[in-house]
Amino acid sequence: MGEVTVRVVDMEYGVDGCVFRDADGNYSVYINARNSYEVQQETLKHELKHVLDNDFDNGLPIQLVEGA
């Protein structure tokens, strides 16, 4: 697993966070600064789970990964 960088930034309302992997295999996690600290912590756990579960390479559609 590559490095993980977490950034807390203003995002649109309704978006709690997201994670991206770059070409070097490093991850950038973005957390919505507009949310409460508690929601930010839950979002961070959720996004890190995607990294730990190897969701970028499992071949599953995002709807299935997110449980939608």
C-alpha positions in Angstrom: 0.0 0.0 0.0 1.2 3.5 -0.9 1.2 6.6 1.3 -2.1 8.1 2.4 -2.5 11.8 2.6 -5.6 13.2 4.3 -6.9 16.7 3.5 -9.9 18.5 5.1 -11.3 20.8 2.5 -14.6 22.6 1.8 -16.7 20.4 -0.4 -20.3 20.5 -1.7 -23.0 19.9 0.8 -24.0 16.2 0.7 -20.5 15.0 -0.1 -18.8 13.7 3.1 -15.5 12.7 1.5 -13.7 10.7 -1.2 -10.5 8.9 -1.9 -8.3 8.8 -5.0 -5.3 6.8 -5.9 -2.6 8.3 -8.1 -0.3 6.6 -10.7 2.3 6.0 -8.0 -0.1 4.0 -5.8 -0.5 6.8 -3.2 -3.9 7.7 -1.9 -5.4 11.1 -1.2 -8.4 11.2 1.1 -10.5 14.3 1.1 -12.8 15.1 4.0 -15.5 17.7 4.0 -14.6 20.6 6.3 -18.2 21.7 6.5 -19.2 18.6 8.5 -19.0 18.1 12.2 -15.9 16.6 13.7 -17.8 13.4 14.4 -19.0 13.0 10.8 -15.4 13.8 9.6 -14.1 11.0 11.7 -16.7 8.5 10.4 -16.0 9.6 6.9 -12.2 9.1 7.4 -12.8 5.5 8.6 -15.1 4.9 5.6 -12.6 6.2 3.1 -9.6 4.3 4.7 -11.7 1.1 4.6 -11.7 1.5 0.8 -7.9 1.6 0.8 -7.5 -1.3 3.2 -10.1 -3.4 1.4 -8.3 -2.9 -1.9 -11.5 -1.5 -3.5 -9.5 0.2 -6.3 -8.5 -3.2 -7.7 -11.4 -5.5 -6.9 -13.2 -4.9 -10.2 -16.5 -4.3 -8.5 -18.8 -1.4 -9.6 -18.7 1.6 -7.3 -22.5 1.2 -6.6 -21.7 -2.3 -5.1 -18.7 -1.1 -3.2 -20.7 1.7 -1.7 -23.7 -0.5 -1.0 -26.0 1.6 -3.1 
